[in-house]
Amino acid sequence: MAPKIVSAVDRREEGGGWSSSLVCFDGEYSKLRLDPGSNLAFRVLERRFCVGYTGITVTGKGDVTDSRRNRRPCPLDAEVKRGVRCGSCQLSHAMTPCLRCDGTDCRALPEMRRACLSSTAYVYLASFGGGRVKAGVSRGRRVMRRWIEQGADVAMRVLVGDGREVRRFERRIQKEMGALNHVRSIQKMDPVRRSTEIGEAVERLDKFRRGVHDTFPGESHFLEEPQVLLSLYGLPEFDGRPVGLRVKEGLQVSGTVMGVKGPILFLEMGGLPRSLSLNRLLGRRIETDGVEKVRTQSGLERFMS
C-alpha cells in the first residue's frame, strides 16, 4: 500500500458520541479511524507536504456548505517547510480570510461574506485547565463540534450576533478582558480532572460570563449553563500525564487507541499510555505496510477508572 499524506483530522457525531479519524490522501481520500480500543500501526516518513485546500459551495438559501466536502489535494504535490499549505493552496483555501478576520475588514469571497452576515454565530468561553479562559467564535450548527475539535473541558456560549459582529466581540474580550485566543496543546493533556477542578472551571466561566455581559449590550447576550464535556472524549483515567511521542521521520506507532481529546491522541504502547499531537501529523506521509500491529490490549484496563 502506497504512503498516504495526512490531510486533516475529522470529527463526527456518531451513535450519541463523537468519533475521530485521520483523513489521508494517496490519489484519493480515505479515513483512518481512531476508535477507542482499536489497533493503530503506522510509520512516519521523511519530509512534509501541502495538505491542499477547501473550496465552498453555496446553497440556494445562501448557506455555505461544510467546506470538508470540498476538500482538494495540492495540484503541485508541494513540499512545505512551515505551516501545512503551500503558497498557492493557502491563497485558494476558502477559509483563509475568515481565520484572520477580526470583524473590521472582510476579505472573504462575496458568497462567504453574504453567508457570514446572514448567519447566526456565537462567542463562546472555554476552559482547558491551567486557570485561564479562551474566547472563540463559531456558527450555530458547529458550536459543539468546535469545542470537541479543541478538546475543551468546560464551555458555554455567551454572546450572539452575525458572523462579523461576533468577531468584533471576540477581539474585545481577548484584548480588554484577557481571554486567550489560543491554547497550547500541553494544557489539553489532562484527559480527566477531579470534581473539584471541574467545579472551579465552571465557576470560572460563570464569573467570566458575568463580566462579558456587563461589558456588552443586552441584545447580544446569550444565556446557557456551562457544559462539562469530558465524558464526550471517552477517555480512561490516568495516574499522571502520559509521555508524549515526538512526530518526526522514522517514528513508529503501534498500539491501542485509548481516545482522542481535541488535537491529542492517547494510546497504549508497550503497556504504557502515550500521547501524540495529531496536528503535528498534518502534511506528514505515513505508511502502514511492514508495521507490526499490537496483538493484545491486556494493559489497557490498568488505566481505566
Secondary structure, 3 states (H helix, E strand, C coil): CCCEEEEEEEEEEECCEEEEEEEEECCCEEEEECCCCCEEEEEEEEEEECCCEECCCECCCCCECCHHHHEECCCCCCECCCCCCCHHHHHHCCCHHHHCCCCCCCCCCHHHHHHHHCCCEEEEEEECCCCCEEEEEEEHHHHHHHHHHHCCCEEEEEEEECHHHHHHHHHHHHHHHCCECCCCHHHHCCCCCCHHHHHHHHHHHHHHHHHHHHHCCHHHECCCCCEECHHHHCCCCCCCCCEEECCCCCCEEEEEEEEEECCEEEEEECCEEEEEECHHHCCEEEECCCCCCCCCCCCHHHHCC
